[in-house]
Amino acid sequence: MTTFEEERTTVHAFRDDALGEHDAVGLAAAIRRGEVSAAEVARDAAERVRAVDAHLHAVQADVAAPAPAAWAGGAFAGVPSFVKDNTDYVGLPTGHGSAAFTPRAARRHAPFTRQFLSSGVTVLGKTRLPEFGFSPTTEFEGAEPVRNPWNTGHSAGGSSGGSAALVAAGAVPIAHANDGGGSIRIPAACCGLVGLKPTRGRVVQNAQSRQLPLDIVSDGVVSRSVRDTAAFLADAERYWRNPKLPPLGLVEGPSERRLRIGYLRDSPSGVTSDTATRDAVTETVARLERLGHTVQPVEFAIDPRFTDDFLTYWGLLSFLIGSTGRTLGRDFDRHRMDGLSRGLREEYLKNWRGTPGVVRRLKRTKEAYAAGFRGLDLILSPVLAHTPPPIGHLSPAVPYATLIERILAYVAFTPVDNVVGTPSISLPSASATEDGLPIGVMFAGRPGSERTLLEVAFALEAERPFRRIQDA
């Protein structure tokens, strides 16, 4: 078996150039003031990407000649960024992280790509993801993994691992991510970023997701600051607003409102978090109390079959991909899918008759979740049950039964919000592992409560600014 071990080191691209240490909002402001030009920023960002990607392996494809921002009035006009490689961008192939087919160049932008471009970003290329986004780490069979810039011996998370690695390393200040089981929040936690999974339908959805029995995927971004994520959501809403959700607008800072926040350190599904992760939650509770919020332990029960049901639903998705893969590329061969994708499909074929019951139970999860929120504004929890694992621990080359056991012991908190459609945000805690890796904490809210999530995030960021990789 091929291994991809590397000396453990920290990698970042921060330097005295046109990007400096700006976040996306700050960089766009510098461009508007004429302090730097969008062309200078794009050039220097491309140099940063080349410098770090030799170590991180986060980039899937580059745009040969990045187009200037078409939306000059957007919050991020002229800011360089990347699109995740499961989303169409004209002229670039969409490979979904898979070696099972040869991707074609996209002829049109995906709906979300158009919404993202409305913010004014300049897209430099596409970022890597694990095959079809099924894994919580961005690793492959027979190819270099995406590495964590805080410690290159560890996972950057998944499935938006490529985007998170580039943003954390300072190559670009913001990048596209999407989330069908934690894929915004997991890499944000691993890489010390802000990652908000919006309410279902807060941003535009693609037609394929809407045709599924349960739409679990939301698009968004990963960023180094809360205000960048807030600005993204405000611009996305200006492009298109869902009339079924309360308007959000631009959230610019913390609120004076004091909240009732429940917290849990271990998963409702019964998974116990490791000591460092539990300590990060405890430390966040103390910070919230200092800010004047009422914080209390909470328990809520979900169907004990939830984990198995969610796994079965992912198996359905893998089965559908394996059955319709020729729409992705004429040479699609499901036997070339990686071990995780094949295993999900094979397990699903053993249990497919139970699909209607699985979908019904998953849809009923919202009732138990709503009961758990009774009397509360938000729920605080870990993002993951343990800290970022070393490269190889969750590789798709690991035997399927062992790999699934490891995944379920790791991804124990995030999927519920995908099933219920509620928003949640991953934030860097003030804690770190002994070898310098970030530890994320997560706040979940009721449908449409992104404003409350962002206000709490602003307050925590102001109370103790997030750790910076350039200071590590």
LUMGU-726525 format. One line per 4 residues: their letters; for each residue x, y, z of C-alpha. Coordinates in nm, 3 decimals. Example, Ala and Ser with C-alpha at 12.3 -4.5 7.8 and 13.67 -1.06 7.14 Angstrom:
BEGIN
AS> 1.230,-0.450,0.780  1.367,-0.106,0.714 .
***
This chain:
BEGIN
MTTF> 0.000,0.000,0.000  0.131,0.343,-0.091  0.183,0.571,0.207  0.219,0.947,0.211 .
EEER> 0.412,1.031,0.523  0.583,1.367,0.555  0.775,1.552,0.822  0.524,1.730,1.040 .
TTVH> 0.554,2.103,0.989  0.348,2.422,0.974  0.292,2.575,0.630  0.161,2.923,0.554 .
AFRD> 0.192,3.187,0.284  0.151,3.511,0.480  0.401,3.772,0.363  0.436,4.141,0.283 .
DALG> 0.256,4.147,-0.051  -0.073,4.277,-0.190  -0.277,4.039,0.027  -0.089,4.108,0.349 .
EHDA> -0.279,3.968,0.646  -0.619,4.091,0.528  -0.935,3.890,0.555  -1.169,3.906,0.254 .
VGLA> -1.362,4.213,0.374  -1.039,4.398,0.452  -0.879,4.304,0.121  -1.183,4.420,-0.077 .
AAIR> -1.172,4.750,0.111  -0.802,4.794,0.026  -0.883,4.734,-0.341  -1.169,4.987,-0.333 .
RGEV> -0.941,5.247,-0.172  -0.683,5.195,-0.446  -0.412,5.077,-0.206  -0.368,4.764,-0.419 .
SAAE> -0.518,4.658,-0.751  -0.724,4.347,-0.815  -0.461,4.240,-1.069  -0.182,4.267,-0.810 .
VARD> -0.390,4.072,-0.561  -0.465,3.794,-0.811  -0.096,3.770,-0.907  0.025,3.752,-0.548 .
AAER> -0.248,3.506,-0.451  -0.143,3.277,-0.736  0.215,3.291,-0.606  0.097,3.209,-0.254 .
VRAV> -0.107,2.916,-0.383  0.192,2.775,-0.571  0.413,2.811,-0.264  0.186,2.627,-0.021 .
DAHL> 0.030,2.375,-0.256  0.363,2.199,-0.299  0.309,2.090,0.063  -0.070,2.087,0.104 .
HAVQ> -0.192,1.940,-0.230  -0.517,2.133,-0.202  -0.566,2.251,-0.562  -0.744,2.039,-0.822 .
ADVA> -0.737,2.279,-1.119  -0.626,2.633,-1.198  -0.805,2.891,-1.411  -0.566,2.972,-1.697 .
APAP> -0.660,3.341,-1.701  -0.873,3.443,-1.402  -1.156,3.673,-1.511  -1.187,4.010,-1.338 .
AAWA> -1.476,4.039,-1.094  -1.800,4.083,-1.287  -1.983,4.217,-0.981  -1.787,4.528,-0.885 .
GGAF> -2.038,4.615,-0.613  -2.002,4.287,-0.427  -1.857,4.266,-0.078  -1.554,4.076,-0.211 .
AGVP> -1.489,4.259,-0.539  -1.144,4.156,-0.657  -1.083,3.906,-0.376  -0.922,3.579,-0.497 .
SFVK> -1.100,3.257,-0.413  -1.160,2.896,-0.515  -1.462,2.679,-0.595  -1.483,2.324,-0.461 .
DNTD> -1.446,2.057,-0.730  -1.798,1.919,-0.697  -1.951,2.239,-0.832  -1.947,2.348,-1.196 .
YVGL> -1.737,2.644,-1.305  -1.734,2.720,-1.678  -1.430,2.583,-1.859  -1.303,2.367,-1.573 .
PTGH> -1.374,1.994,-1.533  -1.580,1.884,-1.233  -1.415,1.570,-1.101  -1.586,1.519,-0.762 .
GSAA> -1.255,1.388,-0.625  -1.301,1.062,-0.814  -1.074,0.848,-1.029  -1.375,0.654,-1.161 .
FTPR> -1.420,0.875,-1.468  -1.261,1.145,-1.681  -1.446,1.470,-1.611  -1.567,1.704,-1.882 .
AARR> -1.520,2.080,-1.875  -1.835,2.250,-1.748  -2.034,2.442,-2.008  -2.217,2.659,-1.757 .
HAPF> -2.182,2.773,-1.400  -2.371,2.589,-1.128  -2.647,2.795,-0.961  -2.436,2.839,-0.648 .
TRQF> -2.131,2.940,-0.854  -2.334,3.228,-0.997  -2.446,3.326,-0.648  -2.087,3.313,-0.518 .
LSSG> -1.960,3.519,-0.811  -2.218,3.786,-0.727  -2.002,3.870,-0.424  -1.728,3.986,-0.663 .
VTVL> -1.471,3.711,-0.604  -1.208,3.630,-0.865  -1.196,3.251,-0.899  -0.842,3.117,-0.935 .
GKTR> -0.932,2.748,-0.959  -1.093,2.449,-0.792  -1.008,2.271,-0.469  -0.980,1.901,-0.396 .
LPEF> -1.232,1.692,-0.207  -1.248,1.320,-0.122  -1.441,1.105,-0.366  -1.798,1.240,-0.396 .
GFSP> -1.759,1.415,-0.062  -1.827,1.104,0.145  -1.524,1.124,0.375  -1.444,1.354,0.670 .
TTEF> -1.084,1.369,0.547  -0.952,1.463,0.203  -0.749,1.154,0.125  -0.728,0.921,-0.172 .
EGAE> -0.615,0.580,-0.287  -0.277,0.617,-0.457  -0.263,0.998,-0.455  -0.134,1.265,-0.219 .
PVRN> -0.376,1.367,0.057  -0.467,1.724,0.138  -0.262,1.816,0.443  -0.341,2.035,0.740 .
PWNT> -0.133,2.355,0.722  -0.108,2.372,1.102  0.060,2.031,1.106  0.112,1.858,0.773 .
GHSA> 0.115,1.514,0.931  -0.257,1.550,1.004  -0.584,1.564,0.815  -0.727,1.895,0.691 .
GGSS> -1.075,1.748,0.729  -1.332,1.687,0.463  -1.497,1.702,0.246  -1.404,2.068,0.184 .
GGSA> -1.046,1.998,0.288  -0.881,2.165,-0.010  -1.066,2.490,0.045  -0.996,2.490,0.419 .
ALVA> -0.626,2.419,0.374  -0.579,2.711,0.132  -0.768,2.958,0.351  -0.597,2.851,0.674 .
AGAV> -0.255,2.876,0.507  -0.326,3.231,0.389  -0.324,3.152,0.017  -0.669,3.308,-0.021 .
PIAH> -0.890,3.463,0.248  -1.214,3.281,0.166  -1.321,2.979,-0.039  -1.632,2.784,-0.135 .
ANDG> -1.733,2.482,0.070  -2.045,2.270,0.097  -2.183,2.042,0.362  -2.384,1.719,0.343 .
GGSI> -2.279,1.571,0.677  -2.030,1.820,0.818  -1.818,1.910,0.516  -1.803,2.284,0.590 .
RIPA> -1.778,2.251,0.967  -1.534,1.958,0.988  -1.248,2.112,0.785  -1.315,2.447,0.952 .
ACCG> -1.263,2.278,1.289  -0.949,2.096,1.173  -0.794,2.409,1.021  -0.897,2.675,1.274 .
LVGL> -1.154,2.851,1.056  -1.509,2.981,1.066  -1.747,2.746,0.886  -2.123,2.806,0.883 .
KPTR> -2.364,2.554,0.734  -2.672,2.762,0.645  -3.033,2.668,0.697  -3.163,2.442,0.420 .
GRVV> -3.267,2.676,0.139  -3.083,2.984,0.270  -2.861,2.980,-0.041  -2.957,2.852,-0.384 .
QNAQ> -2.989,2.475,-0.420  -2.910,2.264,-0.723  -3.178,2.068,-0.905  -3.023,1.729,-0.824 .
SRQL> -3.042,1.789,-0.448  -3.405,1.894,-0.468  -3.493,1.567,-0.643  -3.361,1.351,-0.358 .
PLDI> -3.595,1.220,-0.088  -3.403,1.428,0.168  -3.191,1.728,0.072  -2.899,1.733,0.316 .
VSDG> -2.649,1.957,0.132  -2.596,2.330,0.185  -2.335,2.551,0.018  -2.132,2.814,0.196 .
VVSR> -1.775,2.924,0.261  -1.484,2.879,0.498  -1.314,3.196,0.620  -1.064,3.323,0.877 .
SVRD> -1.300,3.584,1.024  -1.663,3.594,1.130  -1.725,3.912,0.930  -1.624,3.737,0.607 .
TAAF> -1.884,3.466,0.658  -2.143,3.730,0.753  -2.063,3.935,0.441  -2.090,3.626,0.221 .
LADA> -2.438,3.548,0.353  -2.552,3.909,0.311  -2.433,3.922,-0.050  -2.582,3.580,-0.122 .
ERYW> -2.916,3.709,0.006  -2.896,4.017,-0.215  -2.851,3.787,-0.513  -3.141,3.558,-0.412 .
RNPK> -3.354,3.542,-0.100  -3.572,3.251,0.005  -3.910,3.405,0.095  -3.978,3.114,0.332 .
LPPL> -3.695,3.220,0.565  -3.659,3.535,0.775  -3.437,3.795,0.606  -3.082,3.802,0.739 .
GLVE> -2.913,4.117,0.612  -2.558,4.206,0.708  -2.468,4.105,1.063  -2.189,4.338,1.174 .
GPSE> -2.115,4.246,1.533  -2.237,4.096,1.860  -2.579,4.164,2.004  -2.656,4.293,2.353 .
RRLR> -2.919,4.021,2.383  -2.836,3.757,2.641  -2.911,3.401,2.537  -2.999,3.069,2.693 .
IGYL> -2.749,2.819,2.555  -2.749,2.447,2.616  -2.431,2.247,2.585  -2.325,1.887,2.552 .
RDSP> -1.980,1.735,2.541  -2.070,1.387,2.419  -2.283,1.292,2.122  -2.658,1.221,2.146 .
SGVT> -2.578,0.900,1.956  -2.362,0.781,2.247  -2.011,0.862,2.123  -1.780,0.995,2.397 .
SDTA> -1.552,1.283,2.303  -1.182,1.282,2.384  -1.045,1.486,2.673  -0.907,1.775,2.466 .
TRDA> -1.238,1.816,2.286  -1.443,1.804,2.607  -1.209,2.061,2.761  -1.259,2.293,2.462 .
VTET> -1.635,2.287,2.522  -1.589,2.348,2.896  -1.362,2.643,2.827  -1.616,2.787,2.579 .
VARL> -1.892,2.754,2.838  -1.687,2.966,3.079  -1.632,3.230,2.811  -2.004,3.244,2.731 .
ERLG> -2.085,3.289,3.099  -1.836,3.575,3.123  -2.020,3.736,2.832  -2.342,3.720,3.032 .
HTVQ> -2.519,3.427,2.870  -2.702,3.158,3.065  -2.543,2.823,2.985  -2.669,2.486,3.101 .
PVEF> -2.606,2.119,3.021  -2.867,1.969,2.793  -2.968,1.623,2.688  -3.182,1.535,2.393 .
AIDP> -3.271,1.199,2.257  -3.261,1.110,1.892  -3.374,0.781,1.745  -3.107,0.520,1.834 .
RFTD> -3.120,0.415,1.470  -3.015,0.761,1.349  -2.650,0.677,1.281  -2.732,0.359,1.091 .
DFLT> -3.008,0.539,0.902  -2.778,0.823,0.800  -2.518,0.572,0.684  -2.785,0.391,0.482 .
YWGL> -2.888,0.721,0.323  -2.528,0.788,0.223  -2.522,0.437,0.082  -2.823,0.530,-0.129 .
LSFL> -2.632,0.831,-0.261  -2.332,0.612,-0.348  -2.565,0.363,-0.519  -2.722,0.642,-0.726 .
IGST> -2.380,0.773,-0.828  -2.269,0.423,-0.926  -2.586,0.374,-1.129  -2.592,0.710,-1.307 .
GRTL> -2.220,0.785,-1.324  -2.212,0.802,-1.703  -2.371,1.144,-1.675  -2.039,1.251,-1.520 .
GRDF> -1.815,1.094,-1.784  -1.857,0.837,-2.060  -1.582,0.619,-1.921  -1.734,0.602,-1.571 .
DRHR> -1.660,0.267,-1.405  -1.808,0.211,-1.061  -1.543,-0.055,-0.995  -1.286,0.228,-0.995 .
MDGL> -1.465,0.409,-0.712  -1.261,0.413,-0.393  -1.304,0.171,-0.105  -1.533,0.397,0.097 .
SRGL> -1.770,0.468,-0.194  -1.778,0.102,-0.296  -1.836,-0.012,0.061  -2.125,0.231,0.112 .
REEY> -2.284,0.108,-0.210  -2.237,-0.261,-0.131  -2.381,-0.224,0.220  -2.677,-0.034,0.080 .
LKNW> -2.755,-0.313,-0.166  -2.786,-0.551,0.130  -3.045,-0.329,0.300  -3.212,-0.128,0.022 .
RGTP> -3.561,-0.257,0.100  -3.557,-0.057,0.422  -3.505,0.276,0.241  -3.862,0.412,0.287 .
GVVR> -3.845,0.353,0.663  -3.498,0.508,0.681  -3.619,0.824,0.507  -3.929,0.848,0.727 .
RLKR> -3.725,0.815,1.046  -3.467,1.069,0.932  -3.741,1.320,0.851  -3.887,1.271,1.199 .
TKEA> -3.553,1.370,1.356  -3.664,1.734,1.345  -3.928,1.659,1.611  -3.672,1.528,1.861 .
YAAG> -3.435,1.810,1.773  -3.704,2.073,1.830  -3.781,1.918,2.169  -3.413,1.941,2.263 .
FRGL> -3.417,2.314,2.183  -3.717,2.384,2.406  -3.638,2.693,2.615  -3.299,2.741,2.444 .
DLIL> -3.166,2.975,2.178  -2.858,2.772,2.077  -2.684,2.445,2.153  -2.305,2.426,2.195 .
SPVL> -2.121,2.101,2.124  -1.798,1.972,1.980  -1.772,1.966,1.602  -1.593,1.631,1.613 .
AHTP> -1.553,1.370,1.883  -1.174,1.384,1.869  -0.899,1.606,1.740  -0.775,1.594,1.376 .
PPIG> -0.635,1.246,1.305  -0.301,1.171,1.144  -0.289,1.120,0.769  -0.385,0.760,0.689 .
HLSP> -0.618,0.699,0.985  -0.926,0.762,0.770  -0.778,0.680,0.430  -1.017,0.511,0.184 .
AVPY> -0.751,0.240,0.156  -0.835,0.127,0.512  -1.061,-0.184,0.508  -1.423,-0.070,0.491 .
ATLI> -1.547,-0.212,0.823  -1.256,-0.056,1.012  -1.290,0.273,0.825  -1.662,0.308,0.901 .
ERIL> -1.601,0.231,1.267  -1.339,0.508,1.277  -1.560,0.757,1.091  -1.855,0.699,1.324 .
AYVA> -1.629,0.749,1.627  -1.518,1.083,1.477  -1.819,1.237,1.299  -2.072,1.213,1.582 .
FTPV> -2.225,1.563,1.597  -2.257,1.730,1.257  -2.500,1.511,1.054  -2.809,1.594,1.260 .
DNVV> -2.818,1.952,1.131  -2.798,1.826,0.773  -3.095,1.597,0.824  -3.305,1.855,1.011 .
GTPS> -3.194,2.145,0.787  -3.090,2.368,1.076  -2.795,2.610,1.065  -2.479,2.552,1.264 .
ISLP> -2.138,2.712,1.281  -1.792,2.580,1.361  -1.563,2.823,1.541  -1.203,2.788,1.657 .
SASA> -1.192,2.738,2.032  -0.922,2.900,2.242  -0.773,2.553,2.292  -0.524,2.359,2.083 .
TEDG> -0.377,2.011,2.089  -0.029,1.945,2.227  0.109,1.948,1.872  -0.059,2.276,1.780 .
LPIG> -0.372,2.162,1.598  -0.691,2.368,1.629  -0.998,2.234,1.810  -1.337,2.353,1.691 .
VMFA> -1.663,2.401,1.878  -2.006,2.416,1.719  -2.319,2.619,1.781  -2.648,2.498,1.633 .
GRPG> -2.966,2.702,1.607  -3.326,2.682,1.497  -3.413,2.714,1.126  -3.336,3.065,1.004 .
SERT> -3.128,3.163,1.309  -2.805,3.251,1.128  -2.814,3.602,1.277  -2.799,3.466,1.632 .
LLEV> -2.517,3.227,1.539  -2.314,3.507,1.383  -2.373,3.744,1.676  -2.240,3.486,1.923 .
AFAL> -1.948,3.414,1.691  -1.864,3.786,1.674  -1.874,3.808,2.054  -1.637,3.515,2.103 .
EAER> -1.400,3.643,1.833  -1.390,3.986,2.001  -1.344,3.839,2.349  -1.044,3.635,2.237 .
PFRR> -0.925,3.666,1.875  -0.875,3.340,1.692  -0.526,3.188,1.686  -0.323,3.282,1.378 .
IQDA> -0.114,3.027,1.193  0.157,3.287,1.125  0.207,3.315,1.501  0.234,2.939,1.554 .
***
